[in-house]
């Protein structure tokens, strides 16, 4: 299987968080890629205002968990990407 581009991973992140916020770990499982890849791409999307990353205390163990949610700009971008013909 060829390596996925950073662009494809960002698009998958936006699709996954369209309905509800997800943690880095949940995104890692859904997109089937590494934690560091998810974290780096989500942080880049956050710098461009497409997602918001919030740190919260994990219910089970009290550790910090990071939740990713889509912003209005992110929704607009995703809509443009999905209507674009390739």
C-alpha positions as CSV (number, residue, x, y, z in Angstrom):
1,X,0.0,0.0,0.0
2,X,1.5,3.4,-1.0
3,X,2.2,5.9,1.7
4,X,-0.7,8.4,2.1
5,X,0.1,12.0,1.7
6,X,-0.2,14.6,4.5
7,X,-3.0,16.2,2.5
8,X,-5.0,12.9,2.5
9,X,-4.6,12.5,6.2
10,X,-5.7,16.0,6.9
11,X,-8.8,15.5,4.8
12,X,-9.6,12.3,6.7
13,X,-9.2,14.1,10.0
14,X,-11.7,16.7,8.9
15,X,-14.1,14.1,7.8
16,X,-13.9,12.2,11.1
17,X,-14.4,15.2,13.3
18,X,-17.3,16.6,11.1
19,X,-20.0,15.0,13.3
20,X,-18.3,15.0,16.7
21,X,-15.1,15.8,18.5
22,X,-12.6,12.9,18.7
23,X,-9.4,12.3,20.6
24,X,-6.0,11.8,19.0
25,X,-6.2,8.1,19.9
26,X,-9.7,7.7,18.4
27,X,-8.5,9.4,15.2
28,X,-5.4,7.2,15.1
29,X,-7.6,4.1,15.1
30,X,-10.2,5.4,12.6
31,X,-7.6,6.7,10.1
32,X,-5.2,3.7,10.8
33,X,-2.0,5.8,11.2
34,X,0.3,6.7,14.0
35,X,-0.3,9.0,17.0
36,X,2.5,11.4,16.0
37,X,1.1,11.7,12.5
38,X,-2.4,12.5,13.8
39,X,-1.0,15.0,16.3
40,X,1.2,16.8,13.8
41,X,-1.5,17.0,11.1
42,X,-4.1,18.1,13.6
43,X,-1.8,20.8,15.0
44,X,-1.1,22.1,11.5
45,X,-4.9,22.2,10.8
46,X,-5.3,24.1,14.0
47,X,-2.7,26.7,13.0
48,X,-4.8,27.4,9.9
49,X,-8.0,27.7,11.9
50,X,-9.6,24.5,10.5
51,X,-9.8,22.6,13.8
52,X,-9.7,23.3,17.5
53,X,-7.7,21.1,19.9
54,X,-8.7,21.1,23.5
55,X,-6.9,19.4,26.4
56,X,-9.2,17.6,28.9
57,X,-8.8,15.2,31.8
58,X,-9.4,11.6,30.8
59,X,-12.3,10.2,32.8
60,X,-10.8,6.8,33.4
61,X,-7.2,7.6,34.5
62,X,-7.1,11.4,34.9
63,X,-4.5,11.8,32.2
64,X,-4.6,14.6,29.7
65,X,-6.5,13.8,26.5
66,X,-6.7,16.0,23.5
67,X,-10.0,16.4,21.7
68,X,-10.1,17.6,18.1
69,X,-13.2,19.5,16.8
70,X,-13.9,21.1,13.4
71,X,-14.4,24.9,13.0
72,X,-16.6,26.8,10.6
73,X,-13.6,27.3,8.4
74,X,-12.8,23.6,8.5
75,X,-16.4,22.8,7.4
76,X,-16.1,25.2,4.5
77,X,-12.8,23.6,3.4
78,X,-14.2,20.1,3.7
79,X,-17.2,21.0,1.6
80,X,-14.9,22.5,-1.1
81,X,-12.7,19.4,-1.1
82,X,-15.6,17.0,-1.4
83,X,-17.3,18.9,-4.3
84,X,-14.0,19.2,-6.2
85,X,-13.6,16.8,-9.0
86,X,-10.4,14.8,-9.2
